[in-house]
């Protein structure tokens, strides 16, 4: 069981970028990285859904310093 979240099987969301316009994406990216991009509006909607549905959330910073 994860001591940080109290969950046995945590759900992990990973994004390569939060991008409003595809032309703003960095040009020197690995092939297929754009498949993991999300718009700011979509990202915000996902975070609101997670919060509204009571999922516990941790950040990368929290994992680095759980104190």
Buried (B, 14 or more C-beta within 10 A) or exposed (E): EEEEBEEEEEEEEEEBBEBEEEEEBEEEEEEEEEEEBBBEEEBEEEEEEBEEEEEEEBEEEEEEEEE
